[in-house]
Amino acid sequence: MSVQLIPGTEALTRLSSFSAVIDARSESEYAEDHLPGAVNWPSLNDAERKIVGTQYKQINAFEAKKQGAAMVARNVAGHIERELLDKPKEWLPLVYCWRGGKRSGSLALILDQIGFKVSLVEGGYKAFRAALVADLPQLSARFHYEVVCGTTGSGKTRFLQALAEQGAQVLDLEALANHRSSVLGLIPGQAQPTQKAFDTRIWTALQAFDPARPVYIESESKKVGNVVVPESLMAIMRSSPCLHLYLNEEERVKLLLQDYDFFVRDIEFFCDRLGALTEARGKAVVSDWQVRARSGDVASVVRELLTQHYDPVYLQSMQRNFEQYGSAKQLRPTDHSVKSMQALASTLLAA
């Protein structure tokens, strides 16, 4: 067998040199997290892993291995027929499983016997994950960050999107987390990634950036929904220069009614999410908001959410946690529209 073993640290730097990165784990393991750009070719799927595991426990290892080998052989045959018949001999795959054991080894052996030059991650996903976690602090520290600050509804996300559209380097943590970073930040129909996958998304985004150019990032708190911003990145953000995006109250309400239109369309969902603020705002206040929302007066509820809840909490957090917030450069879009954010982004980048 001429399969080349490469350590997880080397896999970090060589991913782009392979024709394909193949995850031989089950579909649920792949969904939890995987190497950037990897495709999933399960040697055993979730149901098959359960069957083999049960045989290990209830019968013996020998019988379980026989059953598992038959399943792996069928699955690998399917992958070859589906994916490989049109691949040239120069096609270079990188294969891995959980710890670089039997599942990836079986697939790598067959690919090697076909005649492909195969590489296998030594230690599997587990080794790659350890290398990524170790690399994140030094990777994060390579960049100069401009932290976009502003109270809820001031258009930070729209502004970051406008910057990205015009070629700026943007690390959009909320987009990577599939969450808008507040009690009301859940996005319907979009599940959040696992913590491991969130870390991998951040690492992958940073890998693509040029250290000679600034990276624009929003003034997030430690948690974005259910995932946590890596501590090393958080510390650098909090010491970085800030840009203060300012919109008046009326424009902020309009923006939120647009960006959170799913709440307007589904009032009961909105009221349910408001219920999560009961401990912070009190039952009477939240009940009043829910009654008014159900009556169609969503705008006044949004206004009070801003002035009574989000603004005081946000301003206290910024002053306490972001060292350069007090000297932030002021940015004032003419209104909440995408066009206005694009014009502001253009002006900033030109300067």
N, C-alpha and C positions, 0 to 999 in steps of 0.2 A: 504493500500500500504506500503510495507516494503523496498522500494528503499532507499538506503543509499546516502545521500547528502555529497559530499566532496568538500572543497574549492579548488580553482585553485592552491594555494600554496601547498596543499597536493598532488594534482594530479601530480605536478612536480616531486615529490620524489617517487611516488608509481606506476608509469606507468608500470614498469616491473612486478608488482604483479598481473596484470590482464591477463586473457586469451585472451582478445581482447579489443581494444579501438575502439569505433564505433562513427563515425561522422555522425550525422543525418541531416546535412545541405545539400544544393543542390550541384551539381557537380562543379559549378563555385566557390562557397564559399570554398569548399574543395580544389580546385586547387590553390586558392590564398594562403592558408596556412592551416595547420591542426596539431593536436598533433602528436608527433613522433610515427610512426608505426600505425597510425589510418587507418581504412578501411572506405570507404564511403557507407553508407546505407541511401540514401536520403529519408526523410519522404515526402518531396515534391521536385521534380526536378525543374530545372530553368523554364521550360515552365509552369509547374503547379503553381509555385509561382507567375508568372506573371498573370495567370488567376485569382487566388484568390485575388491578390492585386488589379486588375482591378475591381473585384466585390465589394471589400471594398469601393473603391472610387465612383463607378458609381451606385451601388445598395445600399447595407447596410452591416453591419458587420455580422448580423445574417445569411443572405443568403451566404455570403462568407465563414463563418465557416462551414455551412452544406456542401458546395462543397468541402472545404478543408478537412473536416473529411472523406468524401468518398474517396478522393485521398490518404490520409494518410493510411487509412485502407487497400486499395488495395496494396499500396507499401510495407507496413509492412508485409502483408501476403506473398508477393513475397520474401521478405528478409528471412522470416522464412522458407519457402519451399526450398529456394536455399541454405541457409547457416546453418540452425539450426537443421535439422532433425537428424543429426548424432552426435550432441553435448550431452555430458553427463550432469547430473544435477550439477556436480561440476564446470562446465564451468562458469567463472567469467567475465562478461562484464562491461566495463566502457563506459557510453554513454554521449554524449554532443551535443548541437547545438550552436546557436549563443550566447544566454544568459541563457541557461538552462530552456527554456520555453516549449511551447506546442509541438514542433517537437520532441525533445528528450524525453520529458515527456510521450508522447503517446507511443513511442517505449519502454521506460523503464517500463511503466505500464504493457504492454502486456508481456514482458519478465518476469516480476515479477510474473504475474498471471500464466504463464507457470510453474514457480517453480525455475527459476534461481535467484541467489543472485546478484542483479543488483546495481551498483553504478552510480551516476549521478553527473557530475561536476556542482557544484553550481555556477551560473553565466556564465556557458558555456565557449565557446572558448574565449570570451572577457575577462573573469576572468583569464583563463590560460595565455593568451597573456600578461596581465598586470603583472602576477607573473613572467613570463619568462623575460620580460624586466627588472623587478626589480632585478632578480637573476643574469643576465648576468655580471654586473660589478664585483660582488664578486666571481662568478665562474671563470671569466677570471683571476682574481688576485691570484688564488690558484696555478698557474703554473709558472715554470721557462722556459722562451722561449729562443731559439737560432734562431736568425733571419738570414736567408740565403739571402745574398746580391749578386749583380753581375749585370753587364750591360745586356741589352737585347741580348738574344741569347747565354748567357753563360751557359745555361743548368740548371737553378734553378729548373724548374719543373721536369726534368728528375732526378735530384739529390734528390728531395723530394720523388719522386716515388720510387727511389732505397732505400732510408732510410726506407720508409714505408714497402717495401717488406721484409726488413731485421728486422722488428719488432719494429722500432722506432715509437714514437708518432709524427704524422705529421698532422698539421692543414693546409690543402691545400685550401686556400681561393678561388683560381681561379677555382678549381674543384667544390667547393660548389656553386660558382656563375655562372658556365657554361660560363666563359669568360676569356680571356688571358690578361686582364687588360691593354689595350692600344687602340688607335684609330683603329688599325688593329686586335684587340683582339676578335672580334666577331667570334663565331664558327658556321659555317653554319649548319642549321638543329637543333640547340640546343637553345631553348628559355631560357632566364635567369629567375630565380625564382623571385617572388615578394620580396620586402624588408622584409616583415614579414616572408616569407618562408626562406630567407637567414639567418635571425636572428635565426630562429628555427634550421636550419641545423648547424650553429655554436654552439649553445647551446647543441645540441644533440651530436656533436662530442666531445666537451669538457667534457661532462658528462661521456664519456667512458674512459677518460684518468686518469692516476695515477699521483697525484701531486708529488710523490717522483722521477719521471723521467722527463727529459726535453721534451719540445714540440718544434718541428722544424716547422718554419713558414717562408714564403717568405716576403721580404721587400716591401709589397704592399703600394700603395698610399691609400688615404681615400676612393676612389671609385674604384670598380672593375666592369667596364662596367656601368650599370645603378643602381647598388646597392652600399650601403655605409657600410663600415666596422664599427661595433659599436664603438663609441667614447672611451669607457672604454678599449676595447681591443687594439685600435690604440695607446692609450697613453702608455700602458704597452709595446707594441712592440717597440715603438720608444725609450724607455729607456733600452731595453734589449741588451745583448751581441750579436755581429754580427759575421757571418762567411762570408768571401769574396770569392766567387767562380770566378775564372779567367780562361777565354779561349781567345786565340789569335783571331784576326779579321777573319782570314781565316776559322777557325773552327766554329766561330759563324755564319758566312754566310752559311756554309754547314748545320749547325743545323737548322737554320730558314727555309731553303729551304726544309728540311725534315718535320719539324713540321708544317709548313704552306703550305704544298704541294697543298692544295685546291686552293690557290692563283695561283700557277703555272698552275694548270689544268683549272682554270677559270680566264683568264687574265682580262676580263671586270669587274668581281667582284673586283679584285685587284685594277684596275684603279679607280673604283667607290670609294673604301675605301681610296685610296690615295687622292682623291678629298677633303676629310675631313681635310687634312693638308694644304689646300690652304692658310687659314688665317695665319697659323704659319710660313710656308715656302715661301709663295709667289706663284702667279699664274705661273710665268715662270718656276720655279724649278719643281713644281708639273706637269706641262704640259710636261716638258722634261722627267720626270720619266715615265709618262704614255706612251709617244711615244716609249721610249726604252723598256718598258715592253711589249708593243704590238709587238715590233720587235723581241722579244725572249730573250732580254738581262735582265732577271729578276735579275740575280746575282749582277750585278753592281748597280742596283737600291736598292737592299737590303743592299749592302755595304754602299751606301751613306745615306740611311735611318738610319743606325747605327751611322755612324761617324758624320753626319751633324744634325741629329734630336734627336735620342733617347739617345745617350751617353751624350751629354752636359746637357740635361734636367734631366736625371737620376742622374748624379753625383752631380749636384747642389741640387737636392732634397734630396739625401742621406746625404750630408754634412750638410744641413740645418735642417733635421728632425730626423735623427737617431743619438742619443747622442754618441754611442760607435762605430760608423762606422770607425772612424780614427784608432781605436785599434783592428779592426777586424782580426780574425785569417785567414790566407791565405790558400785557398784550390785550388789546381791546377790539374784538371784531365788531363790525357795524351792526350785526344782528346774529340770530342763531342759525342762519341758513348755511347749507353746505358751500354755496358759492362764496359767502363771506369768509368761511374758514379757509377755503382754498386761496382766497386773496391774501389773507393774513399769513398763511404758510409761505406763499410766494415772497411776500415782503420780508419775512424773517430769514428765509434761506438766501435771499439776495444780499441781505446785510452781512 
